[in-house]
Amino acid sequence: MKPSALRIERLLAKVEAESRARPRRYCFHFDEVAEAEAQGLPYVLVPRELSREEWEKKYALPAQASVKRNSLPSAVG
């Protein structure tokens, strides 16, 4: 038995009404929490994407000038 066109339209209207009633979620960075709370929005904190230079500055180990890499020991003779 096929559903009638009227029944399909009512079901679609019901689904659309439910989808509009869902709360929206918003993503904010850590420095924007005050703005989200002031607007009364539900929010999720997400980290900011860092550029390569910012990432290296924040997470890279300090460079060691005295270490020579890929060098063979010198022959004494």
N, C-alpha and C positions, 0 to 999 in steps of 0.2 A: 504494500500500500504506500503510495507516494504522499508526502505531506503537501498540503495545498499551498498555493502562493501566499495566501494571507497568513498562514501559520509560519512560513519561512520568514516573512517580513516581520512578524511579531518577535520571533526568536532573534533575528538580527538586531532589532531595536533594543531588546533586552541586553544582548551582549554589548552593544555600543554604550548603553547607559551604565553598565557595570564597569566598563573600561574607563569611563570618564570619572567615576567615583574613586578610583584607586589613588592613593596619595603618591605624589611625585617624590622622587628621591633626588637629592642634589649633592654633588661632590664639591668639597671645598678643601683648600690647602690649609695647613696649620695656622698660618697668619691671617686667615679670613674667618675664623670661628666667631669673633665678635659680630661680624656682619651677618652671618647666618642666624645667630641667636637673636639679633635685633629684628630681623625680618620674620622670626618665628617659623623658620623653615626646618623640616627634618633634614639632617645632613650627615654625610659620611666624609671622614678625613682621608685625603689621598696625598701621597708625597708628590712634590714637584719634580718634574724631569730636569735633570742637570745636564748642562753641556759638558763636553769632554774636559774642558779646562776646569770647570767648576768641580767636576767629579774628582779629577786628579788633585786639585788643591785640597779638597776635603778628605779624601780617603787614601791618597798615595803615601807611601813611606818616604821619609826624607832621603834624599840622594846621598850616596856615600862616594865621595870623590876619590878616596884612596883605593877603592876596589877596581881592579882591571878585569874585565870580563873577556872570555875567549882568548886568553893569552897563554902561551906555552911557557913553562918554566925556562929560565935562561940557563944555558949550558955553561958550567964553570970548567975551565980547562986550560 
